[in-house]
Amino acid sequence: MSTETMNPSTDDFAAMFEDSTAASTLQEGRVVPATVVAVNNDQLILDVGLKVEGRVAMKEFMLEDEQPKPGDIVEVFLERIENLMGEAVLSRDKARREESWIKLEDSYNKDEPVKGAISGRVKGGFTVDLGGVNAFLPGSQVDIRPVRDVGPLMGEVQPFAILKLDRARGNIVVSRRAILEESRAEQRAEIVEAMNEGDVREGVVKNITDYGAFVDLGGIDGLLHVTDMSWKRINHPSQVVNVGDTVKVQIIKVNEETQRISLGMKQLEADPWEGIDSKYLVGTRLPGTVTNITDYGAFVELEDGVEGLIHVSEMSWTKKNVHPGKIVSTSQEVMVEVLDVDAEKRRISLGLKQTQDNPWSAFLGEHPPGTEVEGEVRGITEFGLFIGLGPELDGMVHINDISWDVPGEQAIANFNKGDHVRAKVLDVDTEKERISLGIKQLSGDPMSDLDVRRGDTVTCTVSEVTSGGIEVQFGDPAMTAFIRRSDLSRDRSEQRPERFSVGDKIDAKVTQMDKASRRVSVSIKALEISEEQEAVKQYGSADSGASLGDILGAALASGDDKETSNKVTETPDESEEDEK
């Protein structure tokens, strides 16, 4: 053993330390720098350190910009430090792939696009070569719109956005659509920035929907809403434009945040609603064309771009609950009257019935109050009868105007639908469209014709006996009154309704007459008291000392013709006369 070996120098220690450091850097499964030692035909001999050499096929360097030469340093992937032949197992392809993953991870973290080329087709999409690493491109991410032929895009190097990256599984999902949308958004932002509201531009109709049409303004689409196509009513945009048409439009509104552009065509024409107040005066009658029918009325075009509404209530004098489609039809020419004009809200109210005769006014002219009419009972309600007065008009007989004597509830039960009745016209209200009729007015009012005053004595006929009193009739025409139990006699013992029978004739005094409520009150008791007072006045007084019996006896003896209404006893002469 030499002295140098036994006593190593400082340089030896440095070399040994460097060798140990280099050895620690040589780890399998990593990219390491290697020096080109020699080029032997189709292989490169590389030195990775520690006098460890390996071989790499020359074809793995074909994608390099410059071919390596002796002395150059290249990066290779160290798969194994030593194989059976004592050489390191190296790979340039794997090193390039490792470099690509590092770059891809960096781009993914920074949200930057990467370059690649579509290399093949797989189920659900395509494969993209990202410089040695294959990625998946879903079919929906190829373009903004569906692409039928991807042939022109195959093999073309272009940018892609990384949507998902999983290095452990070797999974990468990319998108070409995201790049196109971003680019398009930048272009849209530039175009929108250059647009101003009120500008007039030409565009091409690209698509038509139920609510409008999309117009291409050269890199950006604008919406032409159906309400901004024409001043007149339009049911569908296809009535005005077709796909592929070149149209001139005005920019109505630009939303820089959403980059949405609203367009208009009618704004390029004069507004027909200007000065509409002076053009269509209230009360003017003019022709129009029915353009649209709804549940609440019909729209009538008066001129291009100007429409008015006939509300269902203004269509017919008599047809109240009928759909407008049963009165007018689309495209029908009608004569209307202007009822109201609201220029601010762009509304014109029209009337159709106003151009026709008011049937209530016509009826009033032919049948003033007091006229007798005849008609068929068309309806019966709890408050009266409806009588047909022609094909369109009805008059109503109120329940209180059916009979003078019978209560309304009972009187109305005597009628059926289809009955022909006569009635008298009581009132015609043209504004409320009502005709009031009366049946009882055909005969005289018994209350008015009754020649009876309060305090008069009347002879009554008993028509009904009840526990509470008796019902009587008197006068011509006959009036009905009710005598309560307490009014049947002055004597309490005689206040018995059962002592009377239907058909009995009795006298009673009229105590009350109310023509408003049509009530007459009569009382036997009041008549008795009145007769007694009269007898006292004529035949005696309290001062003379005569009793009531003496006074009445004197009155009877005098042959007074007037008798009380409830005689309890009869004189012998009267009995004899009855027997004869």
QUICOR-V705901 format. One record per residue. N is the residue number from 1. NEAR is the number of other C-alpha atoms within 12 Angstrom. Layout:
N&NEAR, N&NEAR
//
This chain:
1&6, 2&7, 3&8, 4&11, 5&10, 6&9, 7&12, 8&14, 9&13, 10&11, 11&12, 12&15, 13&14, 14&13, 15&15, 16&16, 17&14, 18&16, 19&18, 20&15, 21&15, 22&19, 23&19, 24&15, 25&20, 26&29, 27&22, 28&21, 29&20, 30&26, 31&29, 32&36, 33&26, 34&36, 35&29, 36&29, 37&26, 38&24, 39&22, 40&16, 41&12, 42&16, 43&26, 44&34, 45&35, 46&41, 47&33, 48&38, 49&29, 50&25, 51&21, 52&28, 53&30, 54&36, 55&38, 56&39, 57&23, 58&25, 59&17, 60&27, 61&25, 62&17, 63&15, 64&16, 65&7, 66&10, 67&20, 68&30, 69&20, 70&19, 71&16, 72&20, 73&22, 74&32, 75&31, 76&41, 77&34, 78&37, 79&27, 80&27, 81&31, 82&22, 83&16, 84&9, 85&13, 86&14, 87&24, 88&33, 89&33, 90&38, 91&36, 92&37, 93&28, 94&27, 95&30, 96&28, 97&27, 98&28, 99&24, 100&27, 101&28, 102&20, 103&26, 104&38, 105&27, 106&17, 107&23, 108&25, 109&17, 110&13, 111&20, 112&21, 113&29, 114&35, 115&30, 116&32, 117&32, 118&36, 119&28, 120&22, 121&24, 122&16, 123&11, 124&14, 125&25, 126&30, 127&30, 128&39, 129&31, 130&37, 131&29, 132&27, 133&35, 134&29, 135&41, 136&38, 137&37, 138&29, 139&27, 140&21, 141&27, 142&37, 143&25, 144&19, 145&15, 146&13, 147&16, 148&12, 149&13, 150&19, 151&14, 152&13, 153&23, 154&20, 155&20, 156&19, 157&19, 158&26, 159&28, 160&41, 161&36, 162&37, 163&29, 164&24, 165&27, 166&17, 167&21, 168&9, 169&9, 170&19, 171&22, 172&30, 173&33, 174&42, 175&37, 176&38, 177&29, 178&27, 179&27, 180&23, 181&21, 182&21, 183&19, 184&22, 185&25, 186&17, 187&19, 188&30, 189&24, 190&17, 191&24, 192&31, 193&20, 194&16, 195&29, 196&20, 197&21, 198&19, 199&24, 200&21, 201&25, 202&22, 203&32, 204&28, 205&32, 206&26, 207&24, 208&27, 209&22, 210&17, 211&19, 212&33, 213&38, 214&36, 215&39, 216&31, 217&31, 218&21, 219&20, 220&30, 221&30, 222&39, 223&37, 224&42, 225&34, 226&30, 227&26, 228&31, 229&35, 230&31, 231&27, 232&30, 233&27, 234&26, 235&19, 236&22, 237&28, 238&22, 239&19, 240&27, 241&30, 242&21, 243&22, 244&17, 245&20, 246&19, 247&29, 248&26, 249&37, 250&33, 251&35, 252&27, 253&24, 254&28, 255&20, 256&20, 257&12, 258&14, 259&25, 260&26, 261&35, 262&38, 263&43, 264&36, 265&37, 266&30, 267&24, 268&22, 269&20, 270&14, 271&21, 272&23, 273&28, 274&18, 275&17, 276&27, 277&21, 278&13, 279&20, 280&31, 281&21, 282&21, 283&20, 284&24, 285&22, 286&27, 287&23, 288&30, 289&28, 290&33, 291&32, 292&27, 293&27, 294&23, 295&19, 296&20, 297&34, 298&38, 299&41, 300&42, 301&35, 302&34, 303&23, 304&22, 305&28, 306&31, 307&34, 308&43, 309&39, 310&43, 311&31, 312&31, 313&26, 314&30, 315&35, 316&29, 317&29, 318&24, 319&19, 320&20, 321&18, 322&21, 323&21, 324&29, 325&24, 326&19, 327&30, 328&29, 329&21, 330&22, 331&17, 332&20, 333&19, 334&30, 335&26, 336&38, 337&32, 338&36, 339&28, 340&24, 341&28, 342&23, 343&22, 344&12, 345&12, 346&22, 347&25, 348&34, 349&36, 350&42, 351&36, 352&40, 353&29, 354&24, 355&23, 356&21, 357&16, 358&23, 359&30, 360&30, 361&23, 362&17, 363&28, 364&27, 365&15, 366&16, 367&26, 368&22, 369&22, 370&20, 371&24, 372&24, 373&31, 374&25, 375&30, 376&27, 377&29, 378&27, 379&23, 380&27, 381&21, 382&18, 383&20, 384&32, 385&41, 386&38, 387&40, 388&29, 389&32, 390&18, 391&14, 392&19, 393&28, 394&30, 395&42, 396&37, 397&42, 398&32, 399&30, 400&28, 401&31, 402&35, 403&28, 404&29, 405&25, 406&18, 407&18, 408&25, 409&22, 410&18, 411&26, 412&29, 413&20, 414&20, 415&27, 416&20, 417&20, 418&16, 419&19, 420&20, 421&30, 422&26, 423&37, 424&32, 425&36, 426&28, 427&26, 428&30, 429&22, 430&19, 431&13, 432&13, 433&24, 434&27, 435&35, 436&40, 437&41, 438&35, 439&40, 440&30, 441&26, 442&24, 443&21, 444&17, 445&21, 446&27, 447&27, 448&21, 449&16, 450&22, 451&19, 452&29, 453&22, 454&22, 455&21, 456&24, 457&31, 458&34, 459&31, 460&35, 461&29, 462&30, 463&25, 464&24, 465&25, 466&21, 467&17, 468&18, 469&29, 470&37, 471&34, 472&37, 473&32, 474&33, 475&25, 476&19, 477&19, 478&26, 479&36, 480&29, 481&34, 482&34, 483&41, 484&25, 485&29, 486&24, 487&31, 488&38, 489&34, 490&24, 491&18, 492&13, 493&12, 494&20, 495&25, 496&24, 497&29, 498&19, 499&21, 500&28, 501&20, 502&20, 503&18, 504&23, 505&22, 506&35, 507&33, 508&41, 509&36, 510&34, 511&27, 512&23, 513&24, 514&17, 515&19, 516&9, 517&12, 518&21, 519&20, 520&35, 521&36, 522&43, 523&41, 524&43, 525&32, 526&33, 527&33, 528&28, 529&23, 530&25, 531&29, 532&26, 533&20, 534&22, 535&28, 536&26, 537&18, 538&17, 539&27, 540&23, 541&19, 542&15, 543&10, 544&13, 545&13, 546&16, 547&17, 548&21, 549&16, 550&19, 551&26, 552&27, 553&20, 554&19, 555&26, 556&19, 557&13, 558&14, 559&13, 560&17, 561&9, 562&18, 563&27, 564&33, 565&31, 566&31, 567&17, 568&12, 569&12, 570&15, 571&16, 572&10, 573&12, 574&12, 575&11, 576&10, 577&10, 578&10, 579&8, 580&7
//
